[in-house]
Amino acid sequence: MAMITSAVNMLDRLDELVPVVKSLGKRHVAYGVEDSQYDTVGGALIKTLDMGLGDDFTSEVKEAWVTAYNVLATTMINASHEEPAT
């Protein structure tokens, strides 16, 4: 959650955010994270927000969160498949 909060706070500074997210994706390889697990985490995040925000979790809010999470997850997954720099 801390990373997601940081990412949301940095959405207006993508030039700073993208390298951090890529680095995180590369580190997740060492933790044994598999690509399919990002979908599980994303689903859990959306369900948690839905339960926690109740009526404030409008379709627009949900769409924004799904989009943001998908961008973060895709960036992390892509980085996890990059060849290490030599």
mmCIF file of the C-alpha atoms, coordinates in Angstrom:
data_MODEL
# 
_entry.id   MODEL 
# 
loop_
_atom_site.group_PDB 
_atom_site.id 
_atom_site.type_symbol 
_atom_site.label_atom_id 
_atom_site.label_alt_id 
_atom_site.label_comp_id 
_atom_site.label_asym_id 
_atom_site.label_entity_id 
_atom_site.label_seq_id 
_atom_site.pdbx_PDB_ins_code 
_atom_site.Cartn_x 
_atom_site.Cartn_y 
_atom_site.Cartn_z 
_atom_site.occupancy 
_atom_site.B_iso_or_equiv 
_atom_site.pdbx_formal_charge 
_atom_site.auth_seq_id 
_atom_site.auth_comp_id 
_atom_site.auth_asym_id 
_atom_site.auth_atom_id 
_atom_site.pdbx_PDB_model_num 
ATOM 1  C CA . MET A 1 1  ? 0.000   0.000   0.000   1.00 0.00 ? 1  MET A CA 1 
ATOM 2  C CA . ALA A 1 2  ? 2.877   2.370   0.734   1.00 0.00 ? 2  ALA A CA 1 
ATOM 3  C CA . MET A 1 3  ? 4.139   1.995   -2.825  1.00 0.00 ? 3  MET A CA 1 
ATOM 4  C CA . ILE A 1 4  ? 0.696   2.564   -4.292  1.00 0.00 ? 4  ILE A CA 1 
ATOM 5  C CA . THR A 1 5  ? 0.249   5.661   -2.132  1.00 0.00 ? 5  THR A CA 1 
ATOM 6  C CA . SER A 1 6  ? 3.660   6.965   -3.224  1.00 0.00 ? 6  SER A CA 1 
ATOM 7  C CA . ALA A 1 7  ? 2.835   6.250   -6.844  1.00 0.00 ? 7  ALA A CA 1 
ATOM 8  C CA . VAL A 1 8  ? -0.472  8.095   -6.637  1.00 0.00 ? 8  VAL A CA 1 
ATOM 9  C CA . ASN A 1 9  ? 1.292   11.054  -5.034  1.00 0.00 ? 9  ASN A CA 1 
ATOM 10 C CA . MET A 1 10 ? 3.841   11.069  -7.881  1.00 0.00 ? 10 MET A CA 1 
ATOM 11 C CA . LEU A 1 11 ? 1.420   10.793  -10.807 1.00 0.00 ? 11 LEU A CA 1 
ATOM 12 C CA . ASP A 1 12 ? 2.246   14.354  -11.813 1.00 0.00 ? 12 ASP A CA 1 
ATOM 13 C CA . ARG A 1 13 ? 5.990   13.486  -11.847 1.00 0.00 ? 13 ARG A CA 1 
ATOM 14 C CA . LEU A 1 14 ? 6.117   10.442  -14.126 1.00 0.00 ? 14 LEU A CA 1 
ATOM 15 C CA . ASP A 1 15 ? 9.771   11.064  -14.958 1.00 0.00 ? 15 ASP A CA 1 
ATOM 16 C CA . GLU A 1 16 ? 10.541  10.287  -11.294 1.00 0.00 ? 16 GLU A CA 1 
ATOM 17 C CA . LEU A 1 17 ? 7.902   7.601   -10.822 1.00 0.00 ? 17 LEU A CA 1 
ATOM 18 C CA . VAL A 1 18 ? 8.672   5.298   -13.753 1.00 0.00 ? 18 VAL A CA 1 
ATOM 19 C CA . PRO A 1 19 ? 12.260  4.431   -12.695 1.00 0.00 ? 19 PRO A CA 1 
ATOM 20 C CA . VAL A 1 20 ? 11.074  3.679   -9.154  1.00 0.00 ? 20 VAL A CA 1 
ATOM 21 C CA . VAL A 1 21 ? 8.300   1.403   -10.412 1.00 0.00 ? 21 VAL A CA 1 
ATOM 22 C CA . LYS A 1 22 ? 10.668  -0.359  -12.821 1.00 0.00 ? 22 LYS A CA 1 
ATOM 23 C CA . SER A 1 23 ? 13.144  -0.972  -10.016 1.00 0.00 ? 23 SER A CA 1 
ATOM 24 C CA . LEU A 1 24 ? 10.383  -2.367  -7.852  1.00 0.00 ? 24 LEU A CA 1 
ATOM 25 C CA . GLY A 1 25 ? 9.334   -4.729  -10.643 1.00 0.00 ? 25 GLY A CA 1 
ATOM 26 C CA . LYS A 1 26 ? 12.885  -6.009  -11.008 1.00 0.00 ? 26 LYS A CA 1 
ATOM 27 C CA . ARG A 1 27 ? 13.137  -6.586  -7.249  1.00 0.00 ? 27 ARG A CA 1 
ATOM 28 C CA . HIS A 1 28 ? 9.880   -8.555  -7.277  1.00 0.00 ? 28 HIS A CA 1 
ATOM 29 C CA . VAL A 1 29 ? 11.575  -11.176 -9.465  1.00 0.00 ? 29 VAL A CA 1 
ATOM 30 C CA . ALA A 1 30 ? 13.862  -12.022 -6.543  1.00 0.00 ? 30 ALA A CA 1 
ATOM 31 C CA . TYR A 1 31 ? 10.802  -12.401 -4.308  1.00 0.00 ? 31 TYR A CA 1 
ATOM 32 C CA . GLY A 1 32 ? 9.396   -15.029 -6.665  1.00 0.00 ? 32 GLY A CA 1 
ATOM 33 C CA . VAL A 1 33 ? 6.472   -12.913 -7.848  1.00 0.00 ? 33 VAL A CA 1 
ATOM 34 C CA . GLU A 1 34 ? 4.853   -14.272 -10.999 1.00 0.00 ? 34 GLU A CA 1 
ATOM 35 C CA . ASP A 1 35 ? 3.096   -12.134 -13.598 1.00 0.00 ? 35 ASP A CA 1 
ATOM 36 C CA . SER A 1 36 ? -0.318  -13.635 -12.839 1.00 0.00 ? 36 SER A CA 1 
ATOM 37 C CA . GLN A 1 37 ? -0.077  -12.534 -9.225  1.00 0.00 ? 37 GLN A CA 1 
ATOM 38 C CA . TYR A 1 38 ? -0.357  -8.892  -10.245 1.00 0.00 ? 38 TYR A CA 1 
ATOM 39 C CA . ASP A 1 39 ? -3.961  -9.571  -11.312 1.00 0.00 ? 39 ASP A CA 1 
ATOM 40 C CA . THR A 1 40 ? -4.698  -11.097 -7.914  1.00 0.00 ? 40 THR A CA 1 
ATOM 41 C CA . VAL A 1 41 ? -3.250  -8.093  -6.098  1.00 0.00 ? 41 VAL A CA 1 
ATOM 42 C CA . GLY A 1 42 ? -5.114  -5.691  -8.375  1.00 0.00 ? 42 GLY A CA 1 
ATOM 43 C CA . GLY A 1 43 ? -8.390  -7.467  -7.725  1.00 0.00 ? 43 GLY A CA 1 
ATOM 44 C CA . ALA A 1 44 ? -7.775  -7.402  -3.979  1.00 0.00 ? 44 ALA A CA 1 
ATOM 45 C CA . LEU A 1 45 ? -6.941  -3.694  -4.109  1.00 0.00 ? 45 LEU A CA 1 
ATOM 46 C CA . ILE A 1 46 ? -10.129 -2.833  -5.996  1.00 0.00 ? 46 ILE A CA 1 
ATOM 47 C CA . LYS A 1 47 ? -12.260 -4.975  -3.668  1.00 0.00 ? 47 LYS A CA 1 
ATOM 48 C CA . THR A 1 48 ? -10.659 -3.339  -0.618  1.00 0.00 ? 48 THR A CA 1 
ATOM 49 C CA . LEU A 1 49 ? -11.283 0.146   -1.988  1.00 0.00 ? 49 LEU A CA 1 
ATOM 50 C CA . ASP A 1 50 ? -14.877 -0.805  -2.810  1.00 0.00 ? 50 ASP A CA 1 
ATOM 51 C CA . MET A 1 51 ? -15.497 -2.088  0.704   1.00 0.00 ? 51 MET A CA 1 
ATOM 52 C CA . GLY A 1 52 ? -13.674 0.788   2.385   1.00 0.00 ? 52 GLY A CA 1 
ATOM 53 C CA . LEU A 1 53 ? -15.077 3.658   0.363   1.00 0.00 ? 53 LEU A CA 1 
ATOM 54 C CA . GLY A 1 54 ? -18.621 2.374   -0.011  1.00 0.00 ? 54 GLY A CA 1 
ATOM 55 C CA . ASP A 1 55 ? -20.796 4.815   -1.960  1.00 0.00 ? 55 ASP A CA 1 
ATOM 56 C CA . ASP A 1 56 ? -17.760 7.046   -2.597  1.00 0.00 ? 56 ASP A CA 1 
ATOM 57 C CA . PHE A 1 57 ? -16.287 4.283   -4.765  1.00 0.00 ? 57 PHE A CA 1 
ATOM 58 C CA . THR A 1 58 ? -18.101 5.455   -7.862  1.00 0.00 ? 58 THR A CA 1 
ATOM 59 C CA . SER A 1 59 ? -17.609 3.951   -11.294 1.00 0.00 ? 59 SER A CA 1 
ATOM 60 C CA . GLU A 1 60 ? -15.335 6.881   -12.174 1.00 0.00 ? 60 GLU A CA 1 
ATOM 61 C CA . VAL A 1 61 ? -13.199 6.347   -9.073  1.00 0.00 ? 61 VAL A CA 1 
ATOM 62 C CA . LYS A 1 62 ? -13.024 2.630   -9.766  1.00 0.00 ? 62 LYS A CA 1 
ATOM 63 C CA . GLU A 1 63 ? -12.001 3.223   -13.371 1.00 0.00 ? 63 GLU A CA 1 
ATOM 64 C CA . ALA A 1 64 ? -9.254  5.623   -12.273 1.00 0.00 ? 64 ALA A CA 1 
ATOM 65 C CA . TRP A 1 65 ? -7.878  3.111   -9.735  1.00 0.00 ? 65 TRP A CA 1 
ATOM 66 C CA . VAL A 1 66 ? -8.030  0.215   -12.204 1.00 0.00 ? 66 VAL A CA 1 
ATOM 67 C CA . THR A 1 67 ? -6.209  2.289   -14.812 1.00 0.00 ? 67 THR A CA 1 
ATOM 68 C CA . ALA A 1 68 ? -3.547  3.477   -12.367 1.00 0.00 ? 68 ALA A CA 1 
ATOM 69 C CA . TYR A 1 69 ? -2.942  -0.003  -10.998 1.00 0.00 ? 69 TYR A CA 1 
ATOM 70 C CA . ASN A 1 70 ? -2.776  -1.528  -14.480 1.00 0.00 ? 70 ASN A CA 1 
ATOM 71 C CA . VAL A 1 71 ? -0.181  1.022   -15.576 1.00 0.00 ? 71 VAL A CA 1 
ATOM 72 C CA . LEU A 1 72 ? 1.910   0.329   -12.472 1.00 0.00 ? 72 LEU A CA 1 
ATOM 73 C CA . ALA A 1 73 ? 1.582   -3.448  -12.799 1.00 0.00 ? 73 ALA A CA 1 
ATOM 74 C CA . THR A 1 74 ? 2.370   -3.432  -16.518 1.00 0.00 ? 74 THR A CA 1 
ATOM 75 C CA . THR A 1 75 ? 5.434   -1.269  -15.946 1.00 0.00 ? 75 THR A CA 1 
ATOM 76 C CA . MET A 1 76 ? 6.635   -3.604  -13.195 1.00 0.00 ? 76 MET A CA 1 
ATOM 77 C CA . ILE A 1 77 ? 5.992   -6.740  -15.256 1.00 0.00 ? 77 ILE A CA 1 
ATOM 78 C CA . ASN A 1 78 ? 7.757   -5.330  -18.295 1.00 0.00 ? 78 ASN A CA 1 
ATOM 79 C CA . ALA A 1 79 ? 10.742  -4.303  -16.180 1.00 0.00 ? 79 ALA A CA 1 
ATOM 80 C CA . SER A 1 80 ? 10.908  -7.763  -14.633 1.00 0.00 ? 80 SER A CA 1 
ATOM 81 C CA . HIS A 1 81 ? 11.459  -9.224  -18.114 1.00 0.00 ? 81 HIS A CA 1 
ATOM 82 C CA . GLU A 1 82 ? 14.181  -6.768  -19.141 1.00 0.00 ? 82 GLU A CA 1 
ATOM 83 C CA . GLU A 1 83 ? 17.722  -7.982  -19.458 1.00 0.00 ? 83 GLU A CA 1 
ATOM 84 C CA . PRO A 1 84 ? 19.950  -6.701  -16.654 1.00 0.00 ? 84 PRO A CA 1 
ATOM 85 C CA . ALA A 1 85 ? 22.208  -3.815  -17.603 1.00 0.00 ? 85 ALA A CA 1 
ATOM 86 C CA . THR A 1 86 ? 25.832  -4.755  -18.122 1.00 0.00 ? 86 THR A CA 1 
# 
